[in-house]
Amino acid sequence: MMFETVIGDTPARSATIPMVIAWLDRRDDRPSLIILSLPPPYRAASPNALQAAKTFEKRCTLLCVDRERSRQPQPRPFVKARRILTRLAHCENSATPTIDRKGSGMSEAKFSRGWLRRDVVSAALGTAALGISSAAASKPRRPSNIVLIVCDDLGYGDIGATGGRTIRTPNIDRLAGEGTVFTDYYAAANLCTPSRAGLLTGRYPVRTGLGYQVILVDDDRGLPQSEVTIAEALKPAGYVSGLFGKWHLGHRGPAWPPTNHGFDRFFGIPYSHDMTPLSLFSVDAGGPIRSEPADLPQLQQRFYAEAERFITANAAKPFFVELALSAPHLPEHPHAPFSGTSPAGDYGDVVGEIDSIVGRLLDRLKQLGLDRDTMVLFTSDNGPWFEGSAGGLRQRKGGGGYDGGYRVPLIVRQPGVVPANHRSNTMTMAIDFLPTFCAMAGVAPPAGVTLDGRDIMPVLRGATMVSPHDELVLFDNEEPVAIRTQRWKFVASDYYRGRRFPTDPLYPQLYDVAADPSESYSLASRYPEVLADMRSRLQRAKATFAPFKSKTIPPVFARSAAMHQD
């Protein structure tokens, strides 16, 4: 429940205090009241405020979380805290909030009319009582910065936070310890180009025209300028945006360079580093494109250095940075200090280099004083290719609708916003980033655009464990081949001897992914009603997305039998 409380006894002295109220269903069945977003100097985590919780008939625990740490002690605002909360608790005609239990252990509150009446809150939070200036109360908080790290072909089992044991990743593990690991997060596709299209637009890739295979060197396809990217969607909120690393959404015509899609700066490569010819490009919005030879062992270092320079230069503004590393995609080119350091060969060396970059980023944000103002997200574009670990998940990159190609690490960190040392199995997908970032920035999603992604900010904050998705659709190229719900996974085909082989209806594949994450044992015969429901969902998805499928195979694939599975 979001509301604003007007304080002050005259219009000239009035201001607003933003609050977020939520009730959580605790294990002991006692609801807990959380008051979030009280900016300094309204910090309510005082003995008086905590003592006031007893007025809630000993049924509630009050947790008061401030969004920023006040640099100086502010004892006076707490003097009236107990009286204020007592009046709130004994509001005339107030009703007890009810908990909507959905089996998740956590839910949003449903408040009866009259509870926390605005007039009582207004009287209780007067500026005379709290001694707060109107100017301080109305000072807006800057939107959160966003740094999105996207690895290339990093598998679910390649890092410690998601079960990896062979490759040491202390900095990524630190990121996880200070944030939340999302165990049931899916890339937007099981291949590079469609995955990146879905991530940047919040739409299933088939809608963008880039759902089929990947863009090759002689390919004329590209992300249409009619598609709205995260960078463009955040412009109304004053964000500056930079993309550093791999683009792979078109290198000819209006799709190139990325500054044609809302980014203020691009420094990187047009496609994967195993494709030739390969150059390193840099361009600022409206400026000339510069190129230089690509030094492969230096690529990841160059990408990060330019990203850090951009962050430093824009520290006073809200920024969105996509650090799109081109590793650990094969072939590996370890930076010299990391060469030979991992028991997992060159692949492990490069993952170690990525881990080092994560540590440098976290340290730099802290040095700049942006640690608490920046959300850092770490993920991959799809599962591992010929090397790397899928962490026991079935199939790999390009492997149809099974999780090994789709389900990849996602770690999110922002102190004071995202719970630390937490794991969530809530079903999420890369298409959720655009609507979520819009919600963070306080801007509406792009008008006139059909988004498949959902705002997962309540999930990131830990306010709910319920996914905003009733289902996720998994594609193989442009064809829906699998459906995922929170518990169940239905897959209609698999690759066998070089071609996609239909498994349904002769061999129906229905998996309880909570109990069987490796998708090894079908329970179709045990749950016929679930099977029927999942089949219906897949048929609806096929009907929905059929109009967006390409009428013909892209010419570059018709001309060549070598389909680069990137």
N, C-alpha and C positions, 0 to 999 in steps of 0.2 A: 504494500500500500504506500503510495507516494503522496505526500502532501506538503504544503508550505504553511508555516505559521506566521501570521502578521504580529509584530511586536511593536511596542511604543504606544504612548497615549495621545499623540498628535500625528497628523500626516507627515509633518516635517521630521519627526523622530522615528518614523516607522521604517522597518526593514524586514528582511525575510531570513529565516533559518531553514535550510533544506533538511529534511529528515526522510529516512526510509525505515518503515516499520515492517517487520516480518515475524511470523510465529513459526517455530520449528517444533516438530514432534520428536521429543527426546526419548531415549530408551526407557526412562522411568515414567513415561507418559505425562510428564509435566511440560507444559508449553514454555518456551523461552522467548522472551521479548528482546528483539535486537533493535537498537537505535543506531543507525549508521549516518554518516555524512554530516556530523556536526563540525564545521570548520573552526579553527582557533579564532577567537578565544572562548568558544563554547564547549570545550572539552568537558564531557560529563562523567568521565571515569574517576569519580571521586568517592571517598568513603560515604559522604552524605547521599550521593546518588545511589550507590549500591545498597545502603541501608534502607533507602526508600522503597526498594523492591519488596520489602516485607509487607508493604501496604496492599500488595496484590494478593491478599488472602493466602499468602504462603504457597501459592500455586505457580508462581512465575519466578524466573531468574532474570535479572536485568543485566544485559551485556551492552556496554556502551563503547563504541569503537570510533575514534576520531580519525578522519581521513588524512590529517597532517599532524605532525608533531610540532607543538608550539615550542619555539626556541627559548622562551622564558616562562617561568611558573605563572599560572593564572589562578590564584586561589579564590579570588572574590566571586567569579561567576558561579561557584559551587555553593555559595552560602545559602541560597534559597532552593537548592535542588530538591531537598526532601519535601519541602512544602509544595513545590511545583508538582512533583510526581504524586504526592498524596492527593492533590486536587484532581489530577488526571485520573487517578484510580477510583475516586469517589464521585466521578461526574454524575450529575443527576440524570436519571433515565438511561444510564449507560448499560450496555449489554456485553456479556462475555464473548470474546471472539471464539469462533468455532474452528476446529481443525478439520481440514478436508484430507482424510487419509486415503492414499491411493496405493498402498503397499510399498511405497518407496522409502518410508522412514522419515520423510521430510516433505513438507508441502507449504504452499503459500496460504496466507490467512484469508479468511472470509470474515469481514467485520460487519456487525449489525449497525444499523443506522443509529446515530447518536453517540457512538463510542468515540472518545477523544474529541469532544465537541470543540469546534474552532473558537467559540467565544471564551470557553474556559481556558484553553491553551493560550489565547491571546492575553488574557488577564494575568495568567501565571507567569508568562515570559516577558513581562514588561521590561523596558530598558532600565527603569529606575531600580527594579529589583536586582537585575543582573549587572548593572553598571557597564553596559556594552554600548559602544558607539555605533551609530547607524552606518557610518562609512565602512567600518570593519565588517559589519554583518552582511552588507550587500556586495562585498568584493567578490567577483566571480573567480571560480577555480578554473585554471587552464585545462583544456582537454588533455587526456593522456597521450603521450607519444607512443608509437607502435613500432617495434622492430620485429619483423617476421623473417626468421632464418629458415630457408627451404633448401635442404640437401637434395642431391641428385642420386636416386637409387639406394638410399640408406634403408636397410632392413629393420624390421621390428626387433630382431635379436642382436643388433649390432652395438647397442649401448647398454650400460648397466641399469639404467632406470627402467627398462622394459625387459629385463631378464638376461641380458648379455653377460657373459663371463670371460670371454676370450680377450676382448679389447678393453683396455683401461680407458675410462672416460670420466675422470674425476670432476671436471668442470661442468659437464652435462649433468652428472649426478648431483652436483651442487645446485644447479639450476632446478632440478627436480626437488631437492630437499627444501628449497626456498619457494617452491611453487606447487603446481598440481600436475600430475601425470594423468592423461586421458587414455585409458587402456583400450577403449573401443572407438577410436577415431579413425576415419576413413579418408584417404586421398580422394580427389574428385574423379580420378580415373586410374587405370592400372598402367598407363603409359604417359610419357612426358608432356607432349603438346596438349592433349585434351585435359590432363590434370591441371596444368598451369592456366589454361583457359577457364576452367571451372573455378579455380581458386580466386582469380582476379575479378571474375564477373558475378559470382554468387549463383551461377546457373549451371545445370547439367551441360557438359560440353557439346552435346548434340545440338543444343539450341544455338550455339555460336558458330556452327559450320565447321568446327574443328574437332569433331568427335571421331574421325576416322584416322587411325594410325598416327604418325608423327610427320612434321614438316621436314622434308629433305632439302638438300642443297639446291636442286633444280626445281623446287616446288614454288608455285606462285601463290599458294594460299597464305592467309594471314588473319589475324584477329580483326574483324570488321570495326571500323570507327564508330559504327552505331552501337557497339557494345560499350557499356559503362564500366570502367574498372574501379578498383578500390581508390586509386589515386584521384580519379575524377570525382568520385562520390564524396570524398573528404574535402574537396576544394571549398565548398561553402562554409566550412568550419575553420578556414584559415590554415589548413595543413599545407606544408611543403612535402614533396614526395621524391624519393630517389630509389632507383633499382640498380643494384650492383651485383653483377654476375651473369647468369644465363637467362636469356629471353625466350627463345624458341617458340615465338608466336607470330613468326613471319618476318622475313628480311628483304622483301621486295614491295614496291608500291607503297600505298598509304599506311600499311601495317608497320612499317619501319620508319624511324626508330621508335622505341618506347615512349619518347617524349610526345609522340602523336596521340598517346593514350593517357595523358594527364600527369605523367612524371615530369618533374622539374629538372631532373638530371638522370642520365644513364651512363654507366661505365661497365662494360662487359662484353660478352660474346653473343653472336646471334643465335647459336644453336649449340649442340653438345660438342665437347672438346675432342671427340674422335671423328668429327666431320671436317672435311677440307674443301676449299681453302679456309683457314681459320685466322681471323684477325681480332685484335682487341680494339673496341670502339669506345669513344667518349663523346657526349653531346649534352649541352644544356638546352632547355626549351627555347626554341626560336633561334638557336645558334647553329654554326656549322658542325658537321660530323667529322671527327678526327679519328684516324686509325693508326695502329702500330702493330708490329709482329707480336704474336702471342707466345710468351715464354711459359710453356706448360707447367714446369715445376713451381713457377712463381704465381700462377693464376689465383689461387685461393688467397694468398697473401695480398695481392694487388686488390682483389675484390674487397677484402676487409679494410685495407688501408683507406680506400676511397670512401667506403661507408662510414668509417670513423671520422674522416675529415668532414663529411657532409653533416654528421650528427653534431660535431663540435661547432661548425659554422652556423648551425640553426638551433643551437641550444635554447635560445630565447623564444622559439616558436614551437607550436605543435608540429611534429613531423611523423611521416610514415616512411619507413625504410624497409625494402625487401632485399635481404641479403641472400641472393639465389646462387649458392655455391654450386659449382659444376662437378663436385666430387661427393661421394666416392664412385661416380660413374667410371666404368672401364674405358680405356686403359688407365692405370694409376700412374701418377707422376708425383711421388712424394717430394715435398720440400726438403732440402738437404738436412736440416736439423732433426727431422723425424724419420729419415730413411733408416731402415733396419732396426727400429725400436720396438716393433710389435711382433708377437708370436703369430699373428694373423697375416703375415706377409705384407706386401705393399698396400693391400687393401686396409689392413689394420693401421699401417703407418699414416695413411691419409685420414682415416677416422680420428686418429690421435691428433692430427693437425687441425681438424675441424673442432675437436674438443678444446684445443688451445685457443682457437679463435673465440669460442664462446666465453672462455675465461677472461680474455682481453676485453671483450665487449662489456661484460658485467663490471669489471674494474673501471673501465672508462666512464660508464654511466655514473658510477659512484663518485668518481673524481669531479665530474661535471655537476654534481648535485641533482642528477636526474633519476636517481635510482628508484625513488618512490613514484615518480611521475611517468614512468615508462613501462609499458607492457612488452615483455619479451616472449616470443613464441618460437618454438623449435620443432621442426617437422621435416618430412620428406615428400617428394612428389609422387612416389610410388614405391613398391617393394623392391627387393634386390634383384639384380640381373643374374649373371653367371657366377658371381661371387657374392659374399655377404650372407647374413643369416636372416631368415624369415621368422626366427624364434619359435619354430614348431608349427607355424601356420601353414596351411596347404597352398601349394603353387607359389609362383614368384611373379615378378614383373611380366605383364602381358598375359597372365595366366587366367583369362576368363573372369568368372565372378567369384572365385575363391579368395579368401582373406589374405593370402600371402602376397598378392599383387596390390591389394587395396589398403589393408590395415597397416598403418605405419605409426611411429612414435609421434605424440604431440605432448609437449611440455609447455605450460604457460606460467609465467611469473610476473607478479607486480605486488610488492609488499604493501599491505594494508588493503588490497583489493582482492587478490586471488589467494585462497588459503594455502599456507605453507605445509610442506611434508604431507601432502594429501594425494589420494588416488581416486579417480572417478571412472566408473564403467558406463557412464551415460553416453549414449550413441550420438556422435557428432560427425561432421564432415567438413572438408575444406570449403565447400560452397557456403558455409555459415560465416566465414570471415567477413565478407562485405557487409551484410546486414548487422553483424555484431559491432564492427568498427563504426558504422554509422550511428548505432545506438550510443556507443561510447562517446562519440564526438558531438552528440546532440543534434544530428541532422537527419532529415527524413531519407529513407532509401530512394534510389533513383525513381523518378516518376515515369509511369508508363512502361515499366520494365517488369516482366514476370520473373521473380526470383524464386529459385528452388531452395535456397538457403534460408536459415532462420536465425534470429537473434539468440545467441546462447550466452549472453552476458549473465543472466541469473545462474546458469550452470557454472560459468567461470568463477563467479563470486562465491559459489558454494551455497547459494540460497535455495537451490532445488537440485534434486537428482533425477528429475523427470525430463527426458529429452523433448524438445519442441517438435521433433519428427515422429510421426506415427510409423514411418517406414523410410528406408533409404533404398534407392534403385541403383544397382550396379550394372554397368554396361561392359560389353566386349565390343570395341569400336562403337558403332552407333546402335547396337542391338541390346535392349535390356535382357540380361541373362540371370539375374539373381535379385532377391529381395531380402533385406535385413530389417527385422523389427528388434525391439530391445532384447528379447529372448531368443527368437528363432531366425534361422537362415535357410532360404530355399534357393537351390541352384539348379538350373534347367539344362545345363550343358557343361562339358569339360573337353579339354584338348586331349586327343588320342591319336598317336601316329601322324602328327603333323596337321590335323584338322580338328575343328570344333565338332564334337560328337554329342548329339542330343541324348540326355539321360532320362528325360521325362517324355512320355509317361511310363516307359518300361522299367526304369530304375530310378524312381523318385528319390531325390536327395533333400531331405529335411533334417536340419541339425539344430540341436539345442546348444547354441554357441556359448552359453554361460557354463554348461557342464562339459562341453566338448569343443573347445576353441580350435582344435586341429581339424575339425570337420571330417572326422573319420568314420562315424557311425550314424547312419540315417535312422531316424525314428518315425519315418513316414507311416509305417504300418501301425504304430502305437497311437498316433495322433491324427486320425483321418480328417477330423474337423479342421485342425490347424493346416494340414496339407491342402485342403480345399480352399481355405481362406488365402493361403500364400499363392496358390495357383491363380486365383482370381485377381490378386494384387498385381501379379506379373502380367497378366493379360491386359489389365487396365493401363499399366505402364507402357506396354507395347503400343496400345491404341493411342495413348497420349503423345508419344514421341515419334510415331511413324511419320507425321507430316514434316518433321525436321530432318529426316534422313536424306543423305545425298542421293540424287537420282542416278548418278553414275560414279564409278570409282575415280578418284582424282587422277588426272592425266599422268602425273609423275609415276604413279604405281602401275598404270596401264602400260607405260613404256618400259618399265624395269621389273624384273623378277626379284631383284634384291630389295626386299622390304626391310629397311633399317628399323629394328624394334628398339626404339630409343626411349 
